[in-house]
Amino acid sequence: MSKAANTRLTILHKAFELIYSKGYQTTSIDDIIATTQVTKGAFYYHFKTKDEMGIAIIEEILKPTMLESFIQPIENSQNPIDDLYNMISYLLLEDPFLEVKYGCPVGNLTQEMTPWNTQFSKALLELVNQWMHTIQKIILEAQNSGLVRKEINGEQVAFFIMSGYWGIRNFGKLQNNNSCYIVYLKEFRDYLNGLK
């Protein structure tokens, strides 16, 4: 990797850490420069604006992370009931990328940025739709193999799982502990078993 590419990646990672902990709008370019120890000129060499950098964070940090943690664990599922539970349990209790006190980075950016930035809305919607379509696909496949009841609506399941995940992340963030995750996971297990 070239020095310029390495500098760009460092800016993105450090900026993401700041944005995840402080929020996008309260993180300034000066904060990012101070943390990365690059010059203002170096920052603007890589990104014309803060929003351009924000979109790059979604595309180059959040998208690959979501693919690895939210899509790949279930996309070839032979047992979606167990695999969906295990994925959500891992995301809530074990994933080192996600911290209880900061919530879900995609959820945070969605709440903070989509009301006024269409580029953020579009980039975030692509991520969310990919997760949604993956859940719908495995539910349909599970119906075809007899693991999930035929009358179950895959779109409803996807919305329920995703909104439950984002919601419980916010409770964890509010309480700054993961005890609510344990309660949620017990109910989530019952919900998934009810799809059979």
C-alpha positions in Angstrom: 0.0 0.0 0.0 1.4 3.4 -0.9 2.0 6.1 1.7 -0.9 8.2 0.3 -3.3 5.2 0.5 -2.1 4.4 4.0 -2.7 8.0 5.1 -6.2 8.0 3.6 -7.0 4.7 5.4 -5.6 6.1 8.7 -7.8 9.2 8.4 -10.9 7.1 7.7 -10.3 4.7 10.7 -9.5 7.5 13.2 -12.4 9.6 11.9 -14.7 6.6 12.3 -13.6 6.1 15.9 -14.3 9.7 16.7 -17.6 9.8 14.9 -18.7 6.5 16.6 -18.0 7.9 20.1 -18.9 11.5 19.6 -21.4 11.7 16.7 -20.9 12.9 13.2 -22.0 16.5 13.6 -20.0 17.1 16.7 -16.8 15.8 15.2 -14.9 18.5 13.4 -12.2 18.2 10.7 -9.9 19.8 13.2 -10.7 16.9 15.7 -9.9 14.4 13.0 -6.6 16.2 12.0 -5.5 16.3 15.7 -6.2 12.6 16.1 -4.6 11.5 12.9 -1.7 13.9 13.2 -1.9 14.7 9.4 -1.9 18.2 8.1 -5.0 20.0 6.9 -3.5 19.9 3.4 -3.2 16.1 3.6 -6.8 15.8 4.8 -8.1 17.9 1.9 -5.8 16.1 -0.6 -7.8 12.9 0.2 -11.3 14.5 0.9 -12.8 17.7 -0.5 -15.3 17.9 2.3 -16.1 16.3 5.6 -19.2 14.7 4.0 -17.1 13.1 1.3 -15.1 11.6 4.0 -18.3 10.5 5.8 -19.5 8.7 2.7 -16.1 7.0 2.3 -16.4 5.7 5.9 -19.8 4.2 5.0 -18.4 2.6 1.8 -15.0 1.5 3.0 -15.4 0.8 6.7 -19.0 0.1 7.5 -19.9 -1.7 4.3 -17.1 -4.4 4.6 -17.8 -4.7 8.4 -21.5 -5.2 7.8 -20.8 -7.7 5.0 -18.5 -9.7 7.4 -20.7 -9.6 10.5 -24.3 -9.2 9.3 -24.4 -10.8 5.9 -21.8 -13.6 5.6 -22.8 -15.4 8.8 -26.3 -16.0 7.4 -26.2 -15.8 3.6 -25.7 -19.5 3.1 -27.6 -20.6 6.1 -28.9 -24.2 6.3 -30.6 -23.5 9.6 -31.8 -19.8 9.7 -33.4 -20.1 13.1 -30.1 -20.9 14.8 -28.0 -18.8 12.5 -30.1 -15.6 12.9 -30.0 -16.1 16.7 -26.2 -16.7 16.8 -25.5 -13.7 14.5 -27.6 -11.3 16.7 -26.2 -12.8 19.9 -22.6 -12.4 18.6 -23.3 -8.8 17.5 -24.7 -7.9 20.9 -22.4 -9.8 23.2 -19.1 -10.5 21.4 -18.3 -8.4 18.4 -15.2 -6.3 19.3 -16.1 -3.7 16.7 -19.3 -2.7 18.5 -19.4 -1.0 21.9 -22.5 -1.0 24.2 -22.1 2.6 25.2 -21.9 3.9 21.6 -24.7 1.7 20.0 -24.9 0.7 16.4 -22.8 2.9 14.0 -25.2 2.4 11.1 -28.2 3.2 13.3 -26.5 6.2 14.8 -25.6 7.7 11.4 -29.1 6.9 10.1 -30.7 8.9 13.0 -28.2 11.7 12.8 -27.6 12.2 9.1 -30.5 11.0 6.9 -32.9 13.9 7.8 -30.7 16.4 6.0 -28.2 14.5 3.8 -29.4 12.5 0.8 -26.0 11.1 0.0 -25.8 9.6 3.5 -29.4 8.3 3.2 -28.6 6.6 -0.1 -25.4 4.9 1.1 -26.9 3.8 4.4 -30.1 2.5 2.7 -27.9 0.3 0.4 -26.3 -1.3 3.5 -29.7 -1.8 5.3 -31.3 -3.2 2.1 -28.5 -5.7 1.7 -29.1 -7.0 5.2 -32.9 -7.0 4.7 -32.7 -8.9 1.4 -30.3 -11.5 2.9 -32.8 -12.2 5.8 -35.7 -12.4 3.3 -33.8 -14.8 1.1 -32.9 -17.2 3.9 -36.4 -17.2 5.2 -37.7 -18.1 1.7 -35.1 -20.9 1.4 -36.0 -22.2 4.8 -39.7 -22.3 3.8 -38.8 -24.2 0.7 -36.9 -26.8 2.8 -39.6 -27.0 5.4 -37.8 -25.3 8.3 -40.0 -22.2 8.4 -43.8 -22.2 8.0 -45.1 -21.3 4.5 -47.4 -18.5 5.8 -44.5 -16.5 7.4 -43.8 -13.3 5.5 -40.0 -12.8 5.0 -40.2 -9.1 4.7 -42.0 -8.8 8.1 -39.4 -11.1 9.6 -36.6 -8.9 8.3 -38.2 -5.7 9.5 -38.8 -7.2 12.9 -35.3 -8.6 13.4 -33.6 -5.4 12.1 -35.8 -3.0 14.2 -35.4 -5.2 17.3 -31.6 -5.2 16.9 -31.4 -1.4 16.4 -33.9 -0.8 19.3 -32.1 -3.0 21.8 -28.8 -1.4 20.8 -30.3 2.0 21.8 -31.4 0.6 25.2 -27.9 -0.7 25.8 -26.5 2.7 24.8 -28.9 4.5 27.1 -28.1 2.2 30.1 -24.5 1.7 29.2 -24.6 -2.0 30.0 -25.6 -5.1 28.1 -28.0 -6.6 30.7 -31.0 -5.6 28.4 -29.3 -7.7 25.6 -29.7 -10.9 27.7 -33.4 -10.2 28.2 -33.9 -9.4 24.5 -32.1 -12.5 23.3 -34.4 -14.8 25.4 -37.4 -13.3 23.7 -35.7 -13.3 20.3 -35.1 -17.0 20.6 -38.8 -17.6 21.4 -39.7 -15.4 18.4 -37.5 -17.4 16.0 -38.7 -20.7 17.3 -42.3 -19.5 16.6 -41.4 -19.3 12.9 -41.1 -23.1 12.6 
